[in-house]
């Protein structure tokens, strides 16, 4: 092989390169002494070092040397091998270093690996620290000048090098500076795409995505250096900021990279250092806030600048003298008044976050803030919105400015008189614009995709956001004028719902606004509720002359028979109440979920005060839910996890939450109202099915709790005084045995699951409630038709009865009942002899 290379390296380059490549392939498994010797090594380096060496041969020789370097061996032997190679001759020639970048980085990586294993302290001559020190300048030179070497390999080497440092020495600090500069260069965008990134077209988005991926490991490396040597990093950032401010030729790409690194520096600063501004941090933040940096008109630079300001807000929080600078950055042309819509919207969102963090310290500047935002608010209410105005992310729709304003106005430090004036100043133009668009829409019609819908949507979102700064105490007690103004705004918003109830996007925004008004208007919203609920349920009105459904006989079998009964009920409602089957599906499950969430909020906030309202709307709710949920709407198996099924599952969960809230807020009487009672049986069947066999264990627990509350409300110790004829028998003959016994005997009832144990606790408690309310009727049936039917031994039945009679020892009853169930399961398998 040696002779071939010597003879043919000048005569037949291809043959010599092929011979070297063949040798490289053998290095990994042959004895290293066969290649790392006085015959091969001088030849390989002669091919590498010779000025007139052909590139093909040089590359083949480099491949062989790399294979030798990467040969696995014990660290001290590897160090001896590394010392024997004349790599220093390569390092001495910068022109040659550029030609063999993989040799330089590969050698340095192997030396570093030996350093990690042997340590960095110079104990003896085998320590490879001096080899690493010799190689690093060439590594940095390759990083800066060569385009051949793979970025990933370089970053991996540098990351390993940084990790090995403890407290950087002066020379290492210099090396860290080289690494930081390398990172800065590598994260700069290509100037060729500057315009694409400013307008963010397709090319710009692709470039952003690619750079985001490219930057990941580089910025991780940067953060490692920040934690290792914060002083070195802060000095590097300071020099970058000074360079950006002093140079008239600073490019967009350089300034954006500077702010990106400054932002990442903020991620690594601990809370104490952030608060005190340790090191150069105070000077850096002051430069950031008080200086007018170039290129801020570009979208990319402006966005990362604002993010960096927000990153250091905790420093400003403890140094309030910088608040005017922060407000200026958010409110002038760098932020909310930036000509680029994306930047302006993002600035509004970040300003809202800043207000949430420092609203008490922003109050003294409230007048200045509102003056600075007045033209923005005017533009918001005078613009004709179109889809291109809404291309920002969902969290940056422009309404965040109103939320920030509301949070500031709602502070207790602001006098009620000023609060009232401020609210009027912002509500009035919003409502005027809303009325103008609404009148025009009524005259000319309104389509869901029209610009008018977008305008109305934006106004409603602004009203909603503004209201977030106020609570019920402020709006109804401290400053009632605010509540009156919001109530008037609600009335005007409801006009949209009355005029255009079928435009889903507006309907959703209006529902969200109603939620806010319930929170801040309190009981004063009651006069509006009939209109609100009627409009939201308009598609599911039920004729007042509908036929009441009879209470199902308690002899209905549990399981498939109950499903058949519910299906018959569903069909009955479709044909009798609606007149035709198709109409039962007009109201989507998602709409019903939104409606029930609102009703649940009303119940939670007002309790029995909404009893009359619930009696009016309950028939429509019950009818719709029975039609949607009573059939087998939840198929299982591949391809069944569709959006439609998930919506139905969410509706089912909200339904049981609704019934649970009614039961636990003393509203069970609503079920018994004359116009509601006809739906009672179908709902009880739905509850029973869910309590016995629903996949969601916590939902089953909810249903058991509902039954317990109804038993307490409707059953007495004397059978003749029960409020609901037939309910006692239904509980004893169906709920007690099916839910409290048979469902827990099923092997799918897993006692090792924490949530299942919670459900089991509620089932045991339900038995205690049934014993207290239903007495001997319950225990006789449960023992004879339940335990005995399950072949429970007589002595265990007696013990169960004794435990049930013990007044307050529910824990003992639960433990015993679990043991009883487990014994019955084993008996069914024929593997247990009862003790």
Buried (B, 14 or more C-beta within 10 A) or exposed (E): BEEBBEEBBEEEBEBBBBBBEEBBEEBEEEEBEEBBEEEBBEBBBBBBBBEEBBEBBBBBBBBBBBBBBBBEEEBBEBBBBBBEBEBEEBBEBEEBBBBBBBBBBBBBBBBBBBBBEBBBEEEEEBBBBEBBEBBBBBBBBBBEEBEEBEBEBBBBBBBBBBEBBEEBEEEBBBBBBBBBBBBBEBBBBEEEBBEBBBEBEEBBEEBBEEBEEBBEBBBEBBBBBBEBBBEBBBBBBBBBBEEBBEEEEBBBBBBBBBBBBBBBBBEBBEEEBBBEBBBBBBEBBBBBBEEEBBBBBBBBBBBBBBBBBBBBBBBBBEBEEBBEBBBBBBBBEBBBBBEBBBBBBBBBBBBBBBBEBBBEEBBEBBEBBBEBBEEBBEEBBEBEBEEEBBEBEEEBBBBBBBBBBBBBBBBEEBEBEEBBEBBEBBBEBBBEBBEEBBEEBEEEEBEEEBBBBBBBBBBBBBBBBBBBBBBBEBBBEBBBBBBBBBBEBBEBBBBBBEBBBEBEBBBBBBBBBBBBBBBBBBEBBBEBBEBBBBBBBBBBEBEEEBEEBEBBEBEBEBEEEBBEBBEEBBBBBBEEBBEEEEBBEEBBBBBBBBBBBBBBBBBEBBBEEBBEBBBBBBBBBBBBBBBBBBBEBBEEEEEEEEEEBEBBBBBBBBBBBBBBBBBBBEBBBBBBBEBBBBBBBBBBBBBBBBBBBBEBBEBBBBBBBBBBBBBBBBBEEEEEEBBBEBBBBBBBBBBBBBBBBBBBBEEEBEEEEEEBBBBBBBBBBBBBBBBBBBBEBBBEBBBEBBBEEBEBBEEBBEBBBEBBEEEEEBEEBBEBBBEBBBBBBEBEEEEEEEE
